[in-house]
Amino acid sequence: MEMERNSSGQPQSTLRPTTFPAKQQVRQQPPPSSPFARTRALPWVLLSITAGGIGLYISLLIVSARRPCTNPAISNIAQQQDVSKRYDETADNFDSEVGVSEVLMGINRMRKKLAQQCVGHVLEVSCGTGRNLGYYDVGAESAIESLTFVDLSPPMIEVCKKKWNVLYGSTMSTPSTLREQPFKPGLAVRFLTSSALEPMPPAPNGRAYDTIIQTMGLCSTPAPEALLSNMIRHLNLANPEARILLLEHGRSYRTWLNNILDGAAQRHAEIHGCWFNRDIGALVQDAAKRAGLQVVSEKRHHVGTTWVRESASISQTVSTS
């Protein structure tokens, strides 16, 4: 209360309301989410992202399958450029580039199955970085007499040699920590930088080879027909058990998938040095027919794009699955 004076000079009291500061409203903060709740939501987020990625990938495949190839001659080997030199550049990283996909597709199991069929004097053509090395039986009771690895690319052969030394030791008498069994006495192992389109050295016994194996090589050579013919010339046809073993990839038996392969073939070849849209079946069949060989067995996987073939100089029943 305050005192004021009126017009006659007498004091007069005046009441004025007392003001108080406005009360501030306090916002209620939501309780912090627990780490458990965030962790529980994470799988759903990842699942949504994965599902979206798969959906996008399938959509792109459908579009590619329906889109006509702009270059219908892309599957014609005569129109495909030589990309074999690409392996000189990719040798050091090649295993890491193809390792995961080969595991997921079961290619390593196919490699192992073929390598374990090798007997006598063995020639591996287009050996690359030696992705089959760990599957050969080189133990004391092995039926293999010698192993000869041939590849056109010096860097690839160098990686193959290093891998052999890691797996088995630099010499027969030098043990490796990864080797569990001793070598077969007298087993000869050779690494050669050479074109498989040209004459190759004979086996250590001076004769032709009892087993010739090639995995994923017909896609990278500029002349697959000539390569097959040269392999046949180095096969010991006097041995009724002699075999050519092939693991290759190429055209499918589905038109829609071939459209995808043809559409991506040029770019894939430039990056990876591989024409993955070749008709492997026709190539092998023609070469075998000209040489008088028979296809002992044929199996196709992955919608027909992966071929496993065994050819021999004797008539056998052809099995396809």
C-alpha positions as CSV (number, residue, x, y, z in Angstrom):
1,M,0.0,0.0,0.0
2,E,1.3,3.5,-0.9
3,M,0.4,6.9,0.6
4,E,-0.7,9.7,-1.7
5,R,-2.0,13.2,-0.9
6,N,-5.4,14.5,-2.1
7,S,-6.2,18.0,-3.4
8,S,-6.6,19.4,0.1
9,G,-3.2,18.1,1.1
10,Q,-4.5,15.3,3.3
11,P,-2.7,11.9,3.0
12,Q,-4.7,9.3,1.3
13,S,-4.0,5.6,1.0
14,T,-4.1,3.9,-2.4
15,L,-4.2,0.2,-2.9
16,R,-2.4,-1.2,-5.9
17,P,-2.2,-4.8,-6.9
18,T,1.1,-6.6,-6.3
19,T,2.5,-8.2,-9.4
20,F,4.4,-11.5,-9.2
21,P,6.6,-12.9,-12.0
22,A,4.8,-15.3,-14.3
23,K,5.3,-18.9,-13.5
24,Q,7.4,-20.6,-16.1
25,Q,6.0,-23.8,-17.6
26,V,8.4,-26.8,-17.4
27,R,8.3,-29.1,-20.4
28,Q,8.1,-32.7,-19.7
29,Q,11.0,-34.5,-21.5
30,P,10.3,-38.0,-22.7
31,P,12.3,-40.6,-20.9
32,P,15.5,-41.6,-22.8
33,S,15.2,-44.8,-24.8
34,S,17.1,-47.7,-23.3
35,P,20.1,-49.3,-25.1
36,F,18.0,-52.5,-25.2
37,A,15.2,-50.8,-27.1
38,R,17.7,-49.4,-29.7
39,T,19.4,-52.7,-30.1
40,R,16.1,-54.4,-30.6
41,A,15.1,-52.0,-33.4
42,L,18.5,-52.4,-35.2
43,P,17.7,-55.8,-36.8
44,W,14.5,-54.4,-38.3
45,V,16.3,-51.4,-39.7
46,L,18.9,-53.7,-41.3
47,L,16.2,-56.0,-42.6
48,S,14.4,-53.1,-44.2
49,I,17.6,-51.9,-45.9
50,T,18.4,-55.4,-47.1
51,A,14.9,-56.0,-48.4
52,G,15.0,-52.7,-50.2
53,G,18.4,-53.5,-51.7
54,I,17.2,-56.9,-52.9
55,G,14.1,-55.4,-54.3
56,L,16.1,-52.8,-56.3
57,Y,18.5,-55.5,-57.5
58,I,15.6,-57.7,-58.7
59,S,14.0,-54.8,-60.4
60,L,17.2,-54.0,-62.2
61,L,17.6,-57.6,-63.3
62,I,14.0,-57.6,-64.7
63,V,14.7,-54.4,-66.6
64,S,18.0,-55.8,-68.0
65,A,16.3,-59.1,-68.9
66,R,13.6,-57.4,-70.9
67,R,15.9,-54.8,-72.6
68,P,17.2,-55.9,-76.0
69,C,20.9,-56.1,-76.3
70,T,22.2,-53.1,-78.3
71,N,25.0,-55.3,-79.8
72,P,23.5,-58.6,-80.9
73,A,27.0,-59.8,-82.0
74,I,28.5,-59.4,-78.5
75,S,28.3,-63.2,-78.0
76,N,30.2,-63.8,-81.3
77,I,33.8,-64.7,-80.2
78,A,35.1,-63.0,-83.4
79,Q,33.7,-59.7,-82.2
80,Q,35.1,-60.0,-78.7
81,Q,38.4,-58.2,-78.0
82,D,41.4,-59.8,-76.3
83,V,41.3,-58.9,-72.6
84,S,43.7,-61.5,-71.3
85,K,46.3,-58.8,-70.4
86,R,43.9,-57.5,-67.7
87,Y,45.1,-60.3,-65.4
88,D,48.6,-58.8,-65.2
89,E,46.9,-55.9,-63.4
90,T,44.5,-57.8,-61.2
91,A,46.8,-60.7,-60.1
92,D,47.5,-59.3,-56.6
93,N,43.9,-58.7,-55.8
94,F,42.3,-61.5,-57.9
95,D,41.6,-63.9,-55.0
96,S,39.9,-61.2,-52.9
97,E,37.8,-60.2,-55.8
98,V,36.4,-63.6,-56.6
99,G,36.8,-65.4,-53.2
100,V,33.4,-64.5,-51.6
101,S,31.3,-65.1,-54.7
102,E,33.0,-68.5,-55.3
103,V,32.2,-69.6,-51.8
104,L,28.6,-68.5,-52.0
105,M,28.1,-70.2,-55.3
106,G,29.8,-73.4,-54.3
107,I,32.6,-73.0,-56.9
108,N,35.2,-74.1,-54.5
109,R,33.5,-77.4,-53.9
110,M,33.5,-78.0,-57.7
111,R,37.2,-77.1,-57.9
112,K,37.9,-79.6,-55.2
113,K,35.9,-82.4,-56.8
114,L,37.7,-81.9,-60.1
115,A,41.2,-81.6,-58.6
116,Q,40.7,-84.8,-56.7
117,Q,40.0,-86.7,-59.9
118,C,43.5,-85.8,-61.3
119,V,45.9,-88.8,-61.7
120,G,49.2,-89.5,-63.4
121,H,51.0,-86.5,-65.0
122,V,48.8,-83.5,-64.5
123,L,48.8,-80.3,-66.5
124,E,46.7,-77.3,-65.3
125,V,46.1,-74.8,-68.1
126,S,45.4,-71.2,-67.2
127,C,46.2,-71.9,-63.6
128,G,45.9,-68.2,-62.6
129,T,46.7,-67.5,-59.0
130,G,46.4,-71.2,-58.1
131,R,42.9,-71.4,-56.8
132,N,43.0,-75.2,-57.1
133,L,46.3,-75.7,-55.3
134,G,44.9,-76.7,-52.0
135,Y,42.7,-79.4,-53.5
136,Y,45.3,-81.7,-55.2
137,D,46.2,-84.9,-53.5
138,V,50.0,-84.6,-53.1
139,G,50.4,-86.9,-50.1
140,A,52.5,-90.0,-49.9
141,E,49.8,-92.3,-51.4
142,S,48.8,-89.9,-54.2
143,A,48.0,-91.1,-57.7
144,I,49.5,-87.9,-59.1
145,E,53.0,-88.3,-60.6
146,S,53.7,-84.7,-61.5
147,L,52.0,-81.3,-61.5
148,T,52.6,-78.7,-64.2
149,F,51.0,-75.2,-63.9
150,V,50.9,-73.0,-67.0
151,D,49.6,-69.5,-67.4
152,L,50.1,-66.6,-69.8
153,S,50.4,-64.0,-67.1
154,P,53.7,-63.7,-65.3
155,P,52.1,-61.9,-62.2
156,M,49.5,-64.7,-62.0
157,I,52.2,-67.4,-62.0
158,E,54.2,-65.5,-59.4
159,V,51.2,-65.4,-57.1
160,C,50.6,-69.1,-57.7
161,K,54.2,-69.9,-56.7
162,K,53.9,-67.9,-53.5
163,K,50.7,-69.7,-52.6
164,W,52.3,-73.1,-53.2
165,N,55.2,-72.1,-50.9
166,V,52.7,-71.0,-48.2
167,L,50.7,-74.2,-48.5
168,Y,53.5,-76.8,-49.0
169,G,56.9,-75.2,-48.4
170,S,59.4,-73.9,-51.0
171,T,60.9,-77.3,-51.5
172,M,59.8,-80.9,-50.8
173,S,62.2,-81.0,-47.8
174,T,61.1,-77.6,-46.5
175,P,58.0,-78.1,-44.3
176,S,55.1,-75.7,-44.2
177,T,53.0,-75.1,-41.1
178,L,49.9,-75.7,-43.2
179,R,51.0,-79.1,-44.6
180,E,49.8,-82.0,-42.6
181,Q,51.1,-84.9,-44.7
182,P,54.5,-85.5,-46.4
183,F,54.8,-85.2,-50.2
184,K,54.7,-88.2,-52.4
185,P,58.3,-89.2,-53.0
186,G,59.5,-88.0,-56.4
187,L,56.5,-85.8,-57.1
188,A,57.6,-83.1,-59.6
189,V,56.0,-79.7,-59.5
190,R,56.6,-77.0,-62.2
191,F,55.4,-73.5,-62.8
192,L,55.6,-72.2,-66.4
193,T,54.8,-68.8,-67.9
194,S,53.6,-69.8,-71.3
195,S,50.7,-69.4,-73.7
196,A,48.4,-72.4,-73.8
197,L,47.7,-71.6,-77.4
198,E,51.3,-72.6,-78.3
199,P,53.2,-75.8,-77.9
200,M,53.7,-76.6,-74.2
201,P,56.5,-78.7,-72.7
202,P,55.7,-82.4,-72.3
203,A,55.3,-84.1,-68.9
204,P,58.5,-84.8,-66.9
205,N,58.5,-88.4,-68.4
206,G,58.7,-86.9,-71.9
207,R,55.2,-88.0,-72.8
208,A,51.8,-86.3,-73.0
209,Y,49.7,-85.7,-69.9
210,D,47.3,-88.1,-68.3
211,T,45.0,-85.4,-66.9
212,I,44.6,-81.9,-68.2
213,I,42.5,-79.6,-66.0
214,Q,41.3,-76.0,-66.6
215,T,39.0,-73.9,-64.5
216,M,37.5,-70.7,-65.7
217,G,39.9,-70.3,-68.6
218,L,37.9,-70.5,-71.8
219,C,36.3,-67.2,-70.9
220,S,39.5,-65.2,-70.9
221,T,41.4,-66.5,-74.0
222,P,40.9,-64.8,-77.4
223,A,40.8,-68.2,-79.1
224,P,38.9,-70.8,-77.0
225,E,38.6,-73.2,-79.9
226,A,42.4,-73.2,-80.5
227,L,43.0,-73.5,-76.8
228,L,40.8,-76.6,-76.6
229,S,42.5,-78.2,-79.6
230,N,45.9,-77.5,-78.1
231,M,44.9,-79.1,-74.8
232,I,43.7,-82.2,-76.8
233,R,47.1,-82.4,-78.6
234,H,48.8,-82.5,-75.2
235,L,46.6,-85.3,-73.8
236,N,48.0,-88.8,-73.7
237,L,45.5,-90.5,-76.0
238,A,47.4,-93.8,-75.7
239,N,46.2,-93.9,-72.1
240,P,42.5,-95.0,-72.0
241,E,42.1,-93.3,-68.6
242,A,43.3,-89.9,-69.9
243,R,40.9,-87.1,-69.2
244,I,40.3,-83.4,-69.8
245,L,38.5,-81.8,-66.9
246,L,36.8,-78.4,-67.3
247,L,35.0,-76.0,-64.9
248,E,33.8,-73.0,-66.9
249,H,31.1,-70.4,-66.9
250,G,29.1,-69.1,-69.9
251,R,25.7,-68.8,-71.5
252,S,22.6,-70.0,-69.7
253,Y,19.8,-72.2,-71.1
254,R,17.4,-69.3,-70.2
255,T,17.0,-66.5,-72.8
256,W,16.2,-63.9,-70.2
257,L,19.5,-64.6,-68.4
258,N,21.5,-64.5,-71.6
259,N,20.0,-61.1,-72.3
260,I,21.5,-59.9,-69.0
261,L,24.9,-61.5,-69.7
262,D,25.0,-60.0,-73.2
263,G,24.1,-56.6,-71.9
264,A,26.8,-56.6,-69.2
265,A,29.5,-58.6,-71.2
266,Q,31.5,-55.7,-72.6
267,R,31.8,-53.9,-69.3
268,H,32.5,-57.1,-67.4
269,A,35.3,-58.1,-69.8
270,E,37.0,-54.7,-69.5
271,I,37.0,-54.9,-65.7
272,H,37.6,-58.6,-65.1
273,G,39.2,-59.8,-68.3
274,C,36.5,-62.4,-68.8
275,W,33.8,-62.9,-71.5
276,F,31.1,-64.7,-69.4
277,N,28.5,-64.9,-72.3
278,R,30.3,-67.6,-74.4
279,D,28.5,-70.8,-75.4
280,I,30.9,-73.2,-73.6
281,G,28.8,-76.3,-74.4
282,A,29.1,-75.7,-78.2
283,L,32.8,-74.9,-78.0
284,V,33.7,-78.1,-76.1
285,Q,31.4,-80.3,-78.1
286,D,32.9,-79.1,-81.4
287,A,36.5,-79.5,-80.2
288,A,35.8,-82.9,-78.9
289,K,34.1,-84.0,-82.0
290,R,37.0,-82.9,-84.2
291,A,39.5,-84.7,-82.1
292,G,37.4,-87.9,-81.7
293,L,36.9,-87.4,-77.9
294,Q,33.7,-88.3,-76.1
295,V,32.0,-86.2,-73.4
296,V,32.0,-88.5,-70.4
297,S,29.9,-86.3,-68.2
298,E,28.4,-82.9,-68.2
299,K,26.7,-81.0,-65.4
300,R,25.4,-77.4,-65.3
301,H,24.7,-75.3,-62.3
302,H,23.4,-71.8,-61.6
303,V,20.7,-71.7,-64.3
304,G,23.1,-73.4,-66.7
305,T,25.8,-70.7,-66.5
306,T,28.4,-72.9,-64.7
307,W,29.7,-75.9,-66.7
308,V,31.5,-79.0,-65.4
309,R,32.7,-81.3,-68.2
310,E,34.8,-84.4,-68.4
311,S,36.1,-85.5,-71.8
312,A,38.0,-88.7,-72.7
313,S,39.3,-90.7,-75.6
314,I,36.9,-93.6,-75.0
315,S,33.1,-93.8,-75.5
316,Q,31.1,-93.3,-72.3
317,T,27.6,-92.4,-71.5
318,V,27.0,-88.7,-71.4
319,S,25.1,-87.6,-68.3
320,T,23.5,-84.2,-68.0
321,S,22.0,-82.7,-64.9
